[in-house]
Amino acid sequence: MLYKGVFGTLRTLIGLALVGSVIWQVADRVRVDLFRPTEYFAYFSITSAIFSGLVVLGSGLVLLQGKSESERLNLFRLVAAVSMIIVGVVYHALLGDSAVDPRDIGYDWPRIPNLVIHTYAPILVVADYLLSIKGPRPKWRKALWVVVYPLAWLGFSLVRGLADGWWPYWFINPGSEGGVIGMLTYILVIAGAFIALGFIVLGLRLAVTKVLGNSSE
């Protein structure tokens, strides 16, 4: 019960922080009349924050009710962990100093929710997944499922971008400096990174479980 109480509380707080950060950003953009919902909710970082927030929140509430996490929910947490790693790495490596949309010149994003989504949550979601040794023990092939969500997002983003000319990120825009080849290269790298990270994170989880011991919840 101590395990479920600790991890249930941790996941609930992480989930609330992620969802709350999105709500905070939306409210702030609405306040200054800069909220463009069809663009805001198209960003991978935002969809990942919502997805991961709801997944860890749901898992936390399950544990706080004294129940055990299902294999499906555990798989969703693996997807969330890998997605948040990508969010953090891509943001700090590629997007932190990217050009500001001309429509947003003079606007500063709220600092706290930005840090939660791009820095703190990626660390906490991954740490929670690696240390939750009493959850279901996933099979190696489950790691392949982590690529489904980003590919679905990429497919939607490409169709939308080709239709209306708006792209959430410059590196998936075939009209950018790198052209179609550059876009495809980034997509392949990101897809490969997801699959590789899926196996790495799952492998670390299994290694931690083996070292610390595994018992059913």
TAFEN-V811299 format. One record per run of one state. SS is the DSSP state (@ for helix, = for strand, . for the rest). FROM is the first residue (numbers start at 1). TO is the last residue. Records with the same first field share a line. If there is no record, write none. Layout:
BEGIN
SS=FROM-TO / FROM-TO
END
This chain:
BEGIN
.=1-1 / 32-36 / 41-43 / 65-70 / 96-101 / 105-110 / 132-139 / 165-169 / 173-178 / 213-217
@=2-31 / 37-40 / 44-64 / 71-95 / 102-104 / 111-131 / 140-164 / 170-172 / 179-212
END
